[in-house]
Amino acid sequence: RLGWLLESPAVFQYKSLRNEPETRSLKFGSAIHCAILEPMRFQDEYVVEPDVNSITKDDGSPYANPRASKAYKERVTVLENAGKTVLKQDDWDLAIAVMMKTNEHPGVANLLSKAEGFETTLVWDRDGLLCKSRLDLHSKKWIADLKSTNNIGGFSPWEVDKWNLHRQAA
């Protein structure tokens, strides 16, 4: 959010006050992050959406778009009210596949096995100002930050600035 403030106080106020729903990409990125770094929490908090093929009209006929139906939305609301994050089946399957491939990567597997902490929150006082940081994974000698993208071919160093990744890491 500091990046918003750097744009202008008006941008910070505008973006802070609007309550936009989480995009599918952000939700999916959070799921991957959790699946890789906190697999037990992933199993507890994430669920697959209700079976769209089981949602039918009162006469038993299928909906043209089951996800737009009241019955589907009600089932999703029940899951969300129980504290679950609901993923579409394709996103669930892909999150599991990304987690498995990530864990199979020699470099990442090495970091994961040597990490002394995952999702560690640090809080400290600096000149009377309360500061906070969250480390994805770390040891005594290093800190790592996990990021995902849906277009690695389009990734460039400029993306670091565009998404303020350097500020997040700092």
Secondary structure as GFF3:
##gff-version 3
##sequence-region A 1 170
A	DSSP	alpha_helix	2	7	.	.	.	ID=ss1
A	DSSP	alpha_helix	9	17	.	.	.	ID=ss2
A	DSSP	alpha_helix	24	37	.	.	.	ID=ss3
A	DSSP	alpha_helix	39	45	.	.	.	ID=ss4
A	DSSP	beta_strand	46	48	.	.	.	ID=ss5
A	DSSP	three_ten_helix	52	54	.	.	.	ID=ss6
A	DSSP	three_ten_helix	66	68	.	.	.	ID=ss7
A	DSSP	alpha_helix	70	81	.	.	.	ID=ss8
A	DSSP	beta_strand	85	87	.	.	.	ID=ss9
A	DSSP	alpha_helix	89	104	.	.	.	ID=ss10
A	DSSP	alpha_helix	106	114	.	.	.	ID=ss11
A	DSSP	beta_strand	117	126	.	.	.	ID=ss12
A	DSSP	beta_strand	129	138	.	.	.	ID=ss13
A	DSSP	beta_strand	143	144	.	.	.	ID=ss14
A	DSSP	three_ten_helix	152	154	.	.	.	ID=ss15
A	DSSP	alpha_helix	157	162	.	.	.	ID=ss16
A	DSSP	alpha_helix	165	169	.	.	.	ID=ss17
###
